[in-house]
Amino acid sequence: MSSAAKAKFSAEEYLAMERASESKHEFHDGNVFAMKGGTAAHCLIAPNFIREAGTALKDRQCIVFTSDLRVKVVPSGHYTYPDVTIVCGEQRFDDEQCDTLINPTIVVEVLSKSTAAYDRGSKSKHYQKIESLQALILIEQDCPAVEVYRRRPDGQWTLTDASALCESVVIEPIEISIPMKEIYRNVIFPESRSSSE
């Protein structure tokens, strides 16, 4: 997310602009933030995850969406574009346009140096306000590391993680497991790139 905010807007003004825009923007507290493009690693990790999750869920009542689907955090009025969104059961949208989901089951963010603090901090707190959300997954792109934050029945969040390519990421709420080596398929890590130069 860009750090340069524009003038204050209402949610209605934001949605009107966003639906007419060729680029994507996040919205919070009246501010509109342009979203930057991703690195090669980011652009591999997200579709790798989508492919694996989609295959694992193909015979289930769960749908995997790309980052083109906007998500609204209803309690805070925050609009954002997760890298991957999974919905199990009925899909509910903000309005009749059906382009702003309000009931994600799983949200995935691929971290970058410029957004990691935001994604781990205030953005994660926004996501955790979504009543339907059962897990928030944060994926590092510069090394094999995946964090899965799962909502317990008492509303508290627990963390499990994986940090080796021989491990798998277990997503308990939807009962699937994704091998780390598939999430990071074809990704060249910075240390590997340096050693080959």
C-alpha positions as CSV (number, residue, x, y, z in Angstrom):
1,M,0.0,0.0,0.0
2,S,1.3,3.5,-0.9
3,S,1.9,5.8,2.0
4,A,0.6,8.8,0.1
5,A,-3.0,9.4,0.9
6,K,-5.3,11.6,-1.2
7,A,-8.0,13.9,0.1
8,K,-10.8,12.6,2.3
9,F,-13.6,10.7,0.6
10,S,-16.8,9.0,1.6
11,A,-17.1,5.3,1.1
12,E,-19.6,6.0,-1.7
13,E,-17.2,8.3,-3.5
14,Y,-14.4,5.8,-3.1
15,L,-16.5,3.0,-4.6
16,A,-17.6,5.2,-7.5
17,M,-14.0,6.1,-8.3
18,E,-12.7,2.6,-7.8
19,R,-15.2,1.0,-10.1
20,A,-14.2,3.5,-12.8
21,S,-10.4,3.1,-12.2
22,E,-8.0,0.8,-14.0
23,S,-5.8,0.5,-10.9
24,K,-6.6,-0.7,-7.4
25,H,-6.8,1.4,-4.2
26,E,-7.5,0.6,-0.6
27,F,-9.8,2.8,1.5
28,H,-9.8,3.5,5.2
29,D,-11.1,6.4,7.3
30,G,-11.8,8.6,4.3
31,N,-8.3,8.0,2.8
32,V,-7.6,6.4,-0.6
33,F,-4.3,4.6,-1.0
34,A,-2.9,3.4,-4.4
35,M,-1.7,-0.2,-4.4
36,K,1.7,-0.9,-5.9
37,G,2.7,-3.7,-8.2
38,G,4.3,-6.8,-6.8
39,T,7.8,-8.4,-7.3
40,A,8.4,-11.5,-9.3
41,A,8.3,-13.6,-6.1
42,H,5.0,-12.1,-5.0
43,C,3.5,-12.7,-8.5
44,L,4.4,-16.4,-8.2
45,I,3.5,-17.1,-4.6
46,A,-0.1,-15.8,-4.8
47,P,-1.1,-17.8,-7.9
48,N,0.8,-20.9,-6.5
49,F,-1.4,-20.7,-3.4
50,I,-4.5,-20.2,-5.4
51,R,-3.7,-23.2,-7.6
52,E,-3.1,-25.5,-4.7
53,A,-6.0,-24.3,-2.6
54,G,-8.3,-24.4,-5.6
55,T,-7.4,-28.0,-6.4
56,A,-7.7,-29.1,-2.7
57,L,-11.2,-27.4,-2.5
58,K,-12.6,-28.2,-6.0
59,D,-15.2,-30.7,-4.6
60,R,-16.1,-28.6,-1.6
61,Q,-18.4,-25.6,-1.1
62,C,-15.5,-23.3,-1.0
63,I,-14.3,-20.8,-3.7
64,V,-10.8,-19.3,-4.1
65,F,-10.6,-15.7,-5.4
66,T,-7.7,-13.7,-6.7
67,S,-6.6,-10.2,-5.6
68,D,-9.1,-8.6,-8.0
69,L,-11.9,-9.2,-5.5
70,R,-12.3,-6.4,-3.1
71,V,-13.1,-7.1,0.6
72,K,-14.9,-4.8,3.0
73,V,-14.3,-5.0,6.7
74,V,-17.8,-4.0,7.7
75,P,-17.1,-3.1,11.4
76,S,-14.3,-0.6,10.4
77,G,-15.4,0.4,6.9
78,H,-12.0,-0.6,5.5
79,Y,-11.8,-1.7,1.9
80,T,-8.9,-3.8,0.7
81,Y,-7.7,-6.4,-1.9
82,P,-6.3,-9.5,-0.2
83,D,-3.8,-11.5,-2.3
84,V,-6.1,-14.5,-2.0
85,T,-9.6,-14.8,-0.5
86,I,-11.5,-18.0,0.2
87,V,-15.2,-18.2,0.9
88,C,-16.9,-21.3,2.1
89,G,-20.7,-21.5,1.8
90,E,-22.8,-18.5,0.7
91,Q,-21.0,-15.5,-0.8
92,R,-22.3,-12.2,0.6
93,F,-21.5,-8.9,-1.0
94,D,-21.7,-5.2,0.0
95,D,-24.2,-4.3,-2.7
96,E,-25.8,-5.5,-6.0
97,Q,-22.6,-4.9,-7.9
98,C,-21.2,-8.2,-6.4
99,D,-17.6,-6.8,-6.5
100,T,-17.1,-6.3,-2.7
101,L,-17.1,-9.4,-0.5
102,I,-18.1,-9.0,3.1
103,N,-17.8,-12.6,4.4
104,P,-14.4,-14.1,3.7
105,T,-13.5,-17.4,5.4
106,I,-9.8,-17.2,4.8
107,V,-7.6,-14.2,3.8
108,V,-4.1,-14.5,2.5
109,E,-1.5,-11.7,2.3
110,V,1.9,-12.1,0.6
111,L,4.3,-9.8,2.6
112,S,6.7,-7.3,1.1
113,K,9.3,-5.1,2.7
114,S,7.2,-2.0,2.1
115,T,3.9,-3.4,3.5
116,A,5.0,-6.1,6.0
117,A,4.6,-3.9,9.1
118,Y,1.2,-2.7,8.0
119,D,0.0,-6.2,7.0
120,R,1.1,-7.6,10.3
121,G,-0.2,-4.7,12.3
122,S,-3.3,-2.6,11.6
123,K,-4.4,-4.5,8.5
124,S,-4.4,-7.8,10.5
125,K,-6.4,-6.1,13.2
126,H,-9.0,-5.0,10.6
127,Y,-9.2,-8.5,9.2
128,Q,-9.7,-10.0,12.6
129,K,-12.8,-7.9,13.0
130,I,-14.6,-9.7,10.2
131,E,-17.0,-12.1,11.9
132,S,-16.8,-14.8,9.2
133,L,-13.0,-14.9,9.1
134,Q,-11.6,-18.2,10.4
135,A,-8.0,-17.8,9.4
136,L,-5.5,-15.1,8.3
137,I,-2.4,-16.3,6.4
138,L,0.7,-14.3,6.0
139,I,3.4,-15.5,3.6
140,E,6.9,-14.1,3.4
141,Q,8.3,-13.8,-0.1
142,D,12.1,-13.5,0.6
143,C,12.3,-16.8,2.6
144,P,10.1,-19.8,3.2
145,A,7.9,-18.7,6.1
146,V,4.2,-18.9,6.4
147,E,2.1,-17.9,9.5
148,V,-1.5,-19.1,10.0
149,Y,-3.6,-17.2,12.5
150,R,-6.7,-19.2,13.3
151,R,-9.7,-18.0,15.2
152,R,-10.6,-20.3,18.1
153,P,-14.2,-20.9,19.2
154,D,-13.7,-18.4,22.1
155,G,-12.7,-15.7,19.6
156,Q,-9.0,-15.7,20.4
157,W,-6.4,-16.1,17.7
158,T,-3.7,-18.8,17.7
159,L,-0.6,-18.9,15.6
160,T,1.0,-21.9,13.8
161,D,3.8,-21.5,11.3
162,A,6.0,-23.3,8.8
163,S,9.5,-22.3,7.8
164,A,10.9,-25.1,5.8
165,L,10.2,-26.2,2.2
166,C,9.7,-29.8,3.4
167,E,6.8,-28.8,5.6
168,S,3.1,-28.2,4.8
169,V,0.8,-25.4,5.8
170,V,-2.2,-26.8,7.6
171,I,-5.3,-24.6,7.3
172,E,-7.5,-26.3,9.9
173,P,-10.8,-24.3,9.4
174,I,-11.1,-25.6,5.8
175,E,-9.3,-28.9,6.5
176,I,-6.6,-28.6,3.8
177,S,-2.8,-28.8,3.8
178,I,-0.6,-27.1,1.2
179,P,3.1,-28.1,0.8
180,M,5.5,-25.2,1.3
181,K,7.4,-26.3,-1.8
182,E,4.3,-25.7,-3.9
183,I,3.6,-22.3,-2.4
184,Y,7.2,-21.3,-3.3
185,R,7.4,-23.2,-6.6
186,N,9.8,-21.4,-9.0
187,V,10.5,-18.6,-6.4
188,I,14.2,-17.6,-6.3
189,F,15.1,-16.4,-2.8
190,P,17.5,-13.4,-2.4
191,E,20.3,-15.5,-1.0
192,S,20.1,-18.0,-3.9
193,R,20.2,-15.1,-6.4
194,S,23.2,-13.6,-4.6
195,S,25.1,-16.9,-4.6
196,S,24.6,-17.4,-8.3
197,E,26.0,-14.0,-9.3
